[in-house]
């Protein structure tokens, strides 16, 4: 085939292949095992012993393991769009109301071990997550649920506390996954790396030193749902770094590379340096940002956070580290979503040290402000360290800040961040679902996943509920800009950039264009083996 990067374009909320390539054929050999490489880490620790329990985990990496095995009532469709039934036969708001949501299960649903799935099991699965209320705050995704009612073996009725037009999307997430009460205790988390469900695959992990090294997904013969499974088995191998993963795909040891390739690798693949491997560029809603513990003495004063927003040069940061693989971001809400506004640019404009100094002087803040910025060394790719070195240089060059950097592995980093141990820290966000609500509520609502002490009554009590009442999401443009303007003024978080996402695959792999959607949901069932052009 001709060497090229395939690009999927986002148009009116849909993903459409711009270039048809050999990697998107529906024909292929289903029997052959597909091997995928990733640098994502899956680790159990004393503070987080249940990294794959749907009631606990709240990161994209782990969710992408669960989505293959733990079935949900609804699922995001191939090619984007509104959620469609999965374990459910049908779902919808009842009688045109916005506080009563009803789902009817498919007939004959079973877990992979043959146990029958009933409406009561679905109810107990979701109530389990709400009851356990893990410290990751993943259960907050379901916080609009008041009560759950069942009728017979197949009907589930959700009575919502308040109107929530995004509720169908929330039912696509693993925290709303259906689990067998024989495997998952109703009152405590399931420690370790076992995962059981009724999804398209069964799950088996190989573990060394409390970390997953390999996961084998085998097609579930009892699966009933809306997904067409194009392979019989997928093996996911965890690599120490992007270089080792790249070597493996070049040698043919793996068939596909997903998260996280280095910027240099992507440039090389775009140039066609490896004739046996193609790169697919896809639209993405991934963002990166700085988070603040607004109770911490170093950044408690709003002027300190505002001064950082006034100094940081996103353009320089992106160009030096990510090139064309990212774009500066001036809001928590990505530029491609309805409701986005450039609130940070509107307030702070271009970087200006004098204006930053005036903000600090007016607030009586002594300079230089000494602070430590924390980042994770093994969760977002090798470029993270370089990114934070540039942020430090920008802030130090102003002579208004004296910054120290501290890198920490994700297993410890994520726990420390939730405990409030970090004053300033770098995080990424891969949305739970493609709606602006998911770039607002998880950061700003009660029980937010950052466990941030920041609270704004106008946002929590008025604007978020108002935003969720709009079934026509286009009407949220009246509410969302107000939220973004408040965030730009208070700076509880500081958005940095919006990324693209890539999948690299050998030429005989089909379905690559749909292997990951814009919400970074891994869809292994789309992959197959075919013939190279």
N, C-alpha and C positions, 0 to 999 in steps of 0.2 A: 504493500500500500504506500501511498505518498505520505511522507512525514508531515504531520500537522498537529496542532493543538486543537482539539474540538472545544467549542465554546457553546454553552447553553445560555441563552438570553432570557431575562425576565421581562415579560410584556404583559401588562394588565393583570399582574399577579399570577401568570402562568409561566411554566418553564417549557420552552420550545427548543428542540435541537436545531441549531443553525446549520450544522454540517452533518450530513449522514455519513457514517463511517462504519468500517467493518465491525467495530466493537459494539454495535447496536442491533445486530441481527437477532431475531427471535429463535432462530434455529441453533442447535448445538447439542453436544453430548452431555446429558444431565448426570450421567453416572460418575464422570471424572471429578475428583475432589479439587476444589478451588482453594488455594492457599493465599491468605492475605497477611500483609505485614503492617504493623503499627508500632509506634513508640509510646502509646498510651500505657500507663501503669495502673495495675489493679492490686492494691495492697491491703492486707488486714493488719491493724495495729491494736494496741491496748485501748486507745481512745475510740477507735472505729473498727470493731471486730466483725461488723456485719456489712461489708462494703457492697454487697449485691442484693440486699433485701429491698424490695420495691417500696417498703414503708420508710426506708432510711436514705438510700442513695439519691443524690441530687447533682450529678454532673453528667455531662454528655457522654463521656467515655463509658461509664458503667451503664447508663441508660441504653446505649447502643448494644450492649450485651443482652440486657433484659428484653429489649424489643423483639429479639429473634425468638424468644422462648415464652415470655409472659404475655398472654393475649389480653387485649383491651376491648371494650365494647365498640369503640370507633377507632379509625386509623386515618392518618393523612393519606390522601390518594396519590397514586403515581401521577407526576406532572403538576402537583400542587392543587389547591382548591379547598373547598369546605370538607370537613371530615365525612367519611363514609362508613357504613356499618362494617364491623369486623366480627367479633363474637356475637354481636347483635344482628338480628335480621332487619330491624328498623329501629330508628330513634327519632324523637322530635319533641319540641315544646307542645304541650297538650292543649288543643283547642285554641291555638293562637295566643295562649298565655305566656308569660315570661318567667314564671316562678315554679312551674311544674314541668319536669322533663321526663319522658317515658321511653324506655327501651324494651324491646322484646327480643329474647335470645333466639339464636338459631336452634332448630330441633336437633337433638342427638349430640350436643356438645359434650366432649370428654377431655379430661386431662390426658397427657401422654401415657400415664400408667393405667388408663381405662376407667378411672373414677368419673362418675357423672357430674356435670356442672349444672347447677340449678340457680334460680334467681336468688335464693337465700345465700348461696356461696358467693355470688357477686356482691351482694349486700355486705356480707361479713368481711370480704376482702377489703372493701373501701372503708368500712367502719374501723377495721383493724388499723389502717394507716392513720386515721383521725384520732383513734384512741391512744396509740403509741406516741404520736406527736414527737417524732424524733428531733434531735437538736439541729439537724440540717434544715429544718423548717420546710421540708418538701410537702408536708401535709397542708401547708398554707394554700397550695394550689386548689385544694378542695374546700376552702373555708367558706364558700357561699352555700354549701350543703347544710340544710337544717336537719331534715330527717330523710330516711330511705325506707320505702315501703315495697313489699313484694305482693304479687297476686299469682298464685299458682307457681308452677316451676319455671315460668319463662318471662314473666313481666316484672320489671324493676321501675319504680317511680321515685324520682328525686324531687323532694320538696325543697326549694331554694329559699334561703333567708332573704335574699334580695335578687333583683333581676340581674342576670349574668349572660349576656349574649355570647360570651366566649366559653361557656360551660362545655359545649360539645368538643372544643379543642382540648380542654382539660381532661376529658375522658379518653383521649388518645395517649396520655402520658403514663409511664410505668407505675406511678404512685396509685393510679386507678386500675392497675392490673389485677387480673383474676388469679388467685392463688388457692391451692388446696389446703384446707384447714388441717389435714393430716401431716402436711409438710411445714406449715407456717403457723406457729403458736399465735393465738389471738391477742396475747398481751405482752409479748416480748419479741425482739428481733431475732432473726435466724443468723447466727454467726457463721463465718466461713464463706466458702465459694460455691456452695450448691445452689442451683437454680432449677426450679421445676414449674411447668405450666402447661398450657394448651396451645401455644403458638406454633408457627410453622416448623420449628426445630426443637430437638432436645439439646441439652447442654452438658458438656463434660469438660472440666478444667484440670490442667496439670499445674501443680503448685510447687514452688521451691522457696524456702525461707519466707513464708507468708506472702508470697507474691505470685500471681498467675504468670506462667511462661507460655502456655498454649491453651486455646479453647477449641474444642471440636463441636461444631453444630451439625447434627444429623437430622435429615428430613423426618418430621413427625408423621407417621402413617395415619394417625387418628385426627390430624388437624382438619378442622372445618372453619372456613373463613373466606374472606374476599381476596386473599393474596394468592397469586399464581407462583408457585415455587419452581424455579428454573434449574435447580441443581439438587443433588442428593446429599452433598456434604460440603461444608466450608470449614476450613481450619484457619484460625487466627493466631499468628505468631507474634509475640512481643519482642521487640528489639531494643537494645540498650540505647541506640542513637540512630539518627536519620542516615548516617553514612553506612552503617552496617545493613540497614534496610535497603538502601539503594544498591549496594553490592549484591544483595540476595536477589533482587528482581532482575538485575543485569545477567546474573548467572542462570536464571530460570528456577531458582529455589523457591520463589514465591511468584504468584501470578498478578497480584494487585498490591499497590501501596496506598494507604490512606493516611490518617494523621500520624505524625506530623512531618512533612517534608521540609527541608531547609529552603530558604529563599534561593540559595545557589543551586540546589538540585532542581528546583522548578525552572530556573533560567536555562539550565543545561537541557532539560527535557523539552522546553519550548523551542530550543534551537535545533532539536532533532539529533542530538549527539549520540543517543542510543537508538539505533534503528529498529530494535525489537520491542520498544516500549512507547506507548502513546500517552499523552497527557490530556485529561479532560478538565477544563476550567468551568466552574459552575457558579451561579449567583449564590451569595451567602449573606446571612444576617448576623454573622459573627461580629462582635465588637470587643474592644479592649478599653479598659478604664482604670483610673486610680480610685481606690476606696479610702474613706477616712473614718477613723473612730472619733466622732465629733465630740466625745467626752474627754479625749486625751489632751493633756495640757499643751502639747506642742501645736496642735491644730484646732483647739477648741474655739479660738477666735476666728470668726468667719473671714476676717480680712486676710489671714494667713492662706486659707484655701483659695480665696479670690486672687491673691497675689500670684499663687502658683498657676492659676488659670490664665492670668494676664501674661505670664512669662513663657510658658511652654509653647514651643514652636512645633506644631503637629506636622507641618509641611516638611520641615527638616528631618524630623523623626522618621516619617514614612519613607522619604526619598533615600535616606542613608541606610535604612534597615530592610525595608520591604519593597522598595521600588514600585513597580506597577501592580504589585500583589495586594495593595491596601490603599485606602483613601483616608484623609483626615476626617474626623467626625466631631461635630459640634453640638451633639445632643445624645442622650441615651438611646433615642429611637433612630434606627438606621435610615439612611436617606431614601431607601427604596420602599419604605412602608408609609401607608396613609397616616397622616398626622405629624410627620416629621417637620421640624423647624430648626433652623440654625441658631438656637437661642444663645449658645456660648459665643458664637462669632458676633451676633448682634450686640451682646453686652460688652465683650472684651476686644473685639476687632483683631488686628494683627498684634503680635507680641510687642510689649512696650514696657521696658524696665522702669521708666520714670513713673508711669501710671501705677505700676505695682508698688513702687516705693511710697507714693502718695497714699495708697490704700493702707499700708502698714503704719505709716506715720500718723494718719488720721485716727487709727485705732490704738495708738500708743504701744505698738509692738516693737520691741527692741530687735535690732538686726545685728549680725545675721541670725536667722532662725535655724537652730540646729535640729535636725530630724533624721530619722532612718526610714528609708523606703525599702519595703520587703517585696521580693518576687519569688516565684516558684521556679526551681531549676529544671523540672522534668515534666511539666504538664502542657505547656503551650509551644514547645519547640525550642531549638537551640538559639534562635534569634532573640529570645527574651532577655538574656543577659546584656546583649549589645543595646537593646532598646532602653534598658534602665541606665546603662552607662551614659547614653546620650541625654536622657532626662536629667541625670545628675549634673552633667556638664552644663546644660542650659540653666539650671537653677543656680549652680555655684557661680557661673559667669556673671550673674546679676549682682553678686556680692550681697544679696539680700538673704541668701540661704547657704547653709553649710550641711551638705547631704552626705550621709553614709548609706551604702547599699548592703543588703543582706539577702543572700539567696538560700532557699530552703526547699528540700524535696516536698512534693505535693502532699504526701500522707501526713506530714507534720505541719506543713503550711496551712492546709485547709482547716485543721483542728484549731491551730493557734489563732487564725483569723476569726473564727466563730466565737472563740473565748474572749476576743477583744484585746489580744496581746499586741497587736500591731496598730500603730498610729496611722501609718500610710502604707498601702499595699496595692500591688498590681493584680488585676483579675481580668478574666475574659468571660464573655457571656455568649452561649449558644442557645437560642431561644427554645422554650418548651413547645411553642407553637407560633406560627407566623402572624401575629397580631401585635399592635403597639402596646396593648395591655400588658403583654409579657415583658416589655422593656420598662415598665413603670411599676406595677404592683410588686414584683419580687424584690425591688430595691427600696420602695417607699411606703408600702402598706405595713400594717401591723404584722408581726411575726415574719418580717422579711428575711430572705435567705442569708443575707450578710450578717444578720443579728446586729444591725446598726442601731445605735441609740438615737439617730436622727429621726425626728417625728414632726410632721407638718399637718395640723388639723384640717386645713383647707383641702389638702390633697387627699388625706385619708377619709374624711367624713363627707366631703362634697364632690370633689372632682373625679376620684376613682369610681364611686358608685354611679355618678352621672355618665361617665364613659362607658360603663358596663351595661347601662340600660339601652344603649343604641344598637338595635339589631342591624340597622344599616350602618356599617362601620365607616362609611364615608362621612357620616354626621359627626364622628368623633373629632373632626378637625376643629370643632368649636371648643372642645375641652382640652385636648392634648397640648396645644401650644401654651396654654396657661400653666400646665404642669411643668413643661420644659423651661419656661421662664423662671418659675420658682426655683427649680433645680440649678439653673445658671446663676441665680443670685445667691443661694445658700451654699452651693457646691458641696453637698454631702458625698457626691461622686464627681469625677472629672473624666468625661469621655475623651478618648485619644484617637482611635482609628477604627475603621470598618474594613474587614478583610474579605478576600475571596477564598474559595476553597478549591482544592484540586484532588483528583484521583489519577494515579498512574497505573496502567495495566499493560500486560503483554498482549500482542495482537490477536491471540486466539480467544480472548475473553469477551463475551457479549454482555449487553445490558449495563455497561459501565456508566452510560449517561444518566441512569436512574439509580445508581448505587447509593447516592447521598442526595437528600433534598436540601432546599435552602435553609431549613432549620437544623441542618447537620445530622439528620436522622439516617442512620445506616440501614440500608434495605438489601440485605444479603440475598434475599429471594430473587432479586432481579438479575443476578449474575449467572452466566452459563459459559460453557465451552463451545466454541465454534471453529470454523476454518478461517485462517488468515486470507485476506484478499491477495 
